[in-house]
Amino acid sequence: MATISTKERLPAVRQQTLPRTHARTHARARAKTWDAGLLLSITLLLVIGLIALFSASYSTGYYRYGSSTFFIARQGMFAAAGFAAMMLISKIDYRVYARFYKPIMGAAVVLLVLVAIPGIGTVTNGARRWLFGFQPSELAKLAVIVCFAYWIARDPSSVRSLRTMARPYGLLLIVFAGLLFLEPHTSATIIILGMAIVMLFAAGMRLWYFIPVGIAGGALGVVFYTQLEHVQDRINVWLDPFIDMANKGFQGSMSQIAIGSGGLFGLGLGQGRQKHLYLPEPQNDFIFASWSEEMGFIGALIVILIFAYLIYRGFTIARAAPDRFSCMLATGITAKLAIQTLMNLFVVTGIIPVTGASLPFFSYGGTALLMQMGEMGILLNISRYMRVDAKQAE
């Protein structure tokens, strides 16, 4: 990550506001348009994702709800609303999130507490993760990004001190990890910890700090493995899903069969077989397996390359951001996208155990898609103020 001069850093203000600076004014005059590559890649993934969703879900939709368009009709409405929200948010000054970092953090904590209360949160597949059709973990991810970005911008040296690393950074992660443990929501915990580490590393955290962080992460993994039966099952079956294909290894084995059946060019769009009540959740966590079966290695590679380009543009925007807060904000949003994408791809290919991480822009889920598009709107807004010298250096 490029070093940002002292003049370009956001001042450590006492009123929890981030006043406009001369650097910010000049940036506004020099960069008035969004990053074209970022906008194009987002649009492509959204369109391809809707096509993949319809193809993967029509059989399940007809079987469960009597309508082959059940999933795509709802996701299409959320996609349209999400795209409109992205364009609207892209015009909102990114500094507004620094002013409201405390309310965002407080709202995330309150919602995570509420969803953990029996009778309030909705239980699905043995986990209580939903609150009135919304997953509070999605807001928790954004809260960590905004809070970390604000704290780093306010005091860049805080990431180089064990005392300040423990509080506020470590304290916030412990609170969120503890509340997510109650659901339980392993994938969200991994994503939050992963993007937090990326942000702290980009901000200049001492390398040897990774030792206690690694120990803490390992300890957390042991706790999850010993205390959560579904985590034990996922890890044990991950080692060889075909030893229990009819039960615990059903998801992993069917996913690998679908991917392997696609070959180089696939069976053809809409011609997949595993989605017909063989592949679990073809419209959600395993949508990429269905896409790979129908479009083959070539189609899968195209999607992966678009994701890679989107992530590249995100980190490029972070590197060319006009100040430290926007740099960290863009870094966190891009890191979240990258980690969640990799987790999903690794799960469907059997590289890691099943974790329940959805594929951004592809998997069915209206509120998740809205949050993703909103975060892309923030990234687009930051791209409007990219430093000219960084753009020319690309």
N, C-alpha and C positions, 0 to 999 in steps of 0.2 A: 504494500500500500504506500502511495507516495506521501512524503512528509509535507505537512501543511504548515506554512509559516505562522508565526505568532500573530501577525496582523489579520490572518484569515481565520483564526480560531474564534469560536464564539466566546464572549467574555463571561467570566464567572460572576454572574449577577446575583444579587441578593433577593430581588423581587420575583425570582423564578420566571423571568421573561427574557426574551432574547431580542434586544433592540436591533433595528436595522443599522448596518454599517456601510461605510463607503465601498468596501469590497463587494458587499451584497448588491449595492446600487449599480456598480459597474457591471457585475455579472448579469443583472437584469437587462442592461442595455446591449450586452454582447451576445446573449443567447436567448432567443425568443421562441424557439420551436422545440418540440419534443425530440428525443433521440429516435430517428426513423427506424433503425435496426431493432430497437427494443419494442417499439409499437408493432412493427411487422411480425416479429417472432411471437409476440403475445397473441395477435390476431390469428396467425396460422395455427398455433396450438389450440386456441379456442375452437376454431372451425373444425380442425381434424378431430379434436376431442368429442365434439357433438356427433360427428359422423361415426366415430368408433363406438360411442355410447349407444347410438340407435342400433347399430349392427349387433352389439354385444347384448343388448337388453330386451329386444323385442320378444324373444322366446320366454324369458322369465316374466316379463310384464304381462304377457297373455296368460301364462300359467297361474300367476299369483293374483292378478287383478282383472283379468278378462280383457285387457287392452294391450296390444303390442306397442302402442305409443305412450304408455303410462309414464315411463321414465324420461323419454326424450321430450315430451310435452312440458313437463315441469322443469327439466334442466334447461330447455330452450328459453323459457321465461326468465329464469334466473341468469342465464347467460346474457340476454338482452339487457336486463336490469343491471347486471354487473359491468357490462361494457359502458353503459351510460354513466354508472357511478364512477368507473375508472376515469372517464374523460372529465367528469365534474371535479373529482378529487385532484386530478392532474393540474387544475387551475388554482388550487388552494395552496397558499404559501406553506412550505414544509415546516416552517418555524412554529406554526401554531401547535404542533404536537408537543413541542418542548414546554409550552406554557401549560399544557393540560396533562403532563405526565403523571401527576399524582392522581387525578380522577380516573385516568385510564388504568393505572395500577390498582386503585381501590375497587373499581368496578370488576376487574378480573378476579380479585381475591373474593369479593362478595359472591359472585356467580359460581366460583369453584366451591365455596362453602355450601351454597344452596343446593347445588347439584348432588352433593355428597349426602344430603339429608334424605333418609328414606321417606318415600311418599311424595317427594317434590321432584327429584331427578328421575328420569325415565331409564329403566333397566333394559338393555339390549345385549343379548348373548352373554349374560352374566356380569356385565359392566354397567355402572350408572354414569353415563357420560353426557346425556342429553337433558337440556332444560328448556321446555317449551319449543322444541324443534331446533335448538341452537346448542352447539358444543362450546362451553366456556373455555375449553382448552385453546380454541382458535384465538380468542381475545387475550389469553394468557401469553401466547407466543408474541403477539404484537406488543403487549405491555412490557415484556422483557426487552424487546428491541428498542422501544422508545425510552425506557428508563435507563438502560445501559448507555444509549447514545447521549442522553442528557447528562448523566453523571460523568462520562468521559469528556464531553465538551466543556463542562464546568470546571473539571480538575483533571487534566490529562495525566498528571503524575500519580493519580490515585490507583492506577493499574500496576504501579511498581512498588506498592506498599502492601505488606501482608495484612496490616490493620484495616486499611480501606478495602482490600480485596474481600476480607471477611464480612465487612459491613460498609456499604450496602449490598455489594454484588452477591456475595455468598449467601447473605441472609435472604435476599429475594428468591434466589434459586432454591434454597432449602424450603421456604414456604410453599412455593409452587410445586416442587417435587413431592412434598408431603401431601398436599391436597390432591395431586394427580394420583398418588399412590392409593388414596381412599377410593378412587373410582372403580377399578384401577385403569390407568391409561399409559401403558408402557411406551408406546410409540411417541406420544406427545412429550413425555419426559425426556426421551432420547433426543428429540428434535430441539427442545428448548436448551438442554445442556450443550448440545453440539453447536448451535448458533451462538450461544453465549461464549464458548471457548473461541470461536472464530473472531468474534467482535473484540474480545480481550486481547487476543494475539495480534490482531490488526492495529489495536491501540497502543501496543508496545509492552504488553505484559512480559515479565522476565520468563525466560524459557524454563528455568528450574521450577517455576511455580506449577508447571505441568505435572511434576511428581506428586504433590499432594492432591492435585485435581484428578490425576489418574487413579490414585489410591482411593479417593472418595468415590469416583465413578465405578471402580471395581467393587468397592464395598456395597454400593447401591445395587449393583448387578447381583451380588451374592444375596442381598436381602430380597430382591425381587424373585430370584430363583428358589430360595428356600421358603418364602412365605406365600408365594402365589402359584397355585397348582397349574394354572393355564400357561404360565411362563415355563415351568418345568416340562410340560407336555410339548410345547412348541420347540424347545431346544432339543429334547430327546428325539422327536419325530423328524426334526430338521436334518439330523445326522443321516437318516435313511427313511424317507417318507414312504417308500414302497414296501416296508415291512408291515405296515398297517394301513394299506390303501383304502380299505372300506370304512375306516374310522378316523383316527387322529391324523393319519398321513394323507387323507383324502385331498385336502387343499393343495399341498405341495406336489403330490404326484400328478394330479389332474392338470396343474399349471405347467409342469414340465412336459407332459404329454402334448398339451396344446401348442406350446412353443416348438417342440420338436416336429410336430405334424406340419408346421408351416413351411419347412424347407427354405429354399432360397427366395422364391417368389410368392409363396402362400397359396392357399386354396381359393382365394378370390374374395372380394368384399361381400359379406353376407353369407358366405358359403361355409363358415366354420361349423364344426360339429360339437366341440366341447361345451359351447355355450348353451346347448339344449339340455339343461338340467344336469350336466356332468360337472362343469367347472363352477365352483362355489363363487358367488358374488361376481359374476362376469361384468356387471355394470359398475362395480365399485373397486375393491382392492386388486382384483385380478383382471382388470380391463385390458392391461397391456398384454397379458397372455392371449386373450381372445384376438386382439389386434395382430399379434405376431403370427397366430395361426392362419389368419385370413390374408395378411399382407406379406408374410414371410420375413426373412432376414433383411431384405432391402427396405421394406416398409417400416420395420422396427428401427433400422439404422437411421432412416430419415427423421423419425420422431426424436430419437436420441440426439441427433445432430442439431435439431432446432432447439431442444432444451439446452444443449451445451452452448449454443450461440446466445440464447437468452441469458444464461448465467454469466457468460463472458461480458455481455453488454452491461449487466448489472454491476459487476466488479469494476468495469471500465468507468462507469458513471461515478462509482464510489471514489475511485482514484482521482477523478477530475472534479470532484465536488468542491464548491466554493468555500466551505468551512468544515470544521471538525464534526459538528453535529450532523450535517447532511451526509458527510462521509460515513460516519458510523451507522446512520439510519439506512443508507443504501447498502452498506455491508451486511447488516443484520437481515434485511429483507431478502437479499440475494442468497445469503447463507441458508436461511430457512428454506427457500425454494430448492436450493441445491441438495440439501440434506434430505428433505422429504422426497424429492424425486429419486435420489440414489437409493434410499431405503425401499421404496416401492419396487424399483427395478431389481434390486438385489433379492427381495422377497420372492417375486414371481419367477426368478431364474434359479432360486434355491441357494444363493450365495450366503444369505443370512436367514435365521428362523423367521417364521411368520410373525409380523408385528402389528399389522392392521393399519399401516400408513397408506393413505390414498395417493393416487397420482394426480398432481395439480393439473387443472384444466380438463382432465379426462374423467376422473371418477365421479359417480353420481353423488350429489350432495349440494343443495342450494346455498345454505349458509356458508359452507366452506368455500364455494366458488365466489360468493360475494366478497368474502374476506380476502381471497387471493387477488381478485380484480381491484379491490380497494388498495391493497398493498402495491400493486403494479401502478396504480394511479399516483401514489406517493413517489415511487421511483421515477415515473415520467415527469413529475413536477421538479424533482431534483435535477433531472437531465436538462431542463430548460436553463439551468444556471451553471452548466459545466464550464470550466475555465477554458478559454480559447486556446491557450498555449498547450493544454493537455489534448484538446481535440486535434490540433495540428500535428501533434507528436504521434498520433496513432498510425 
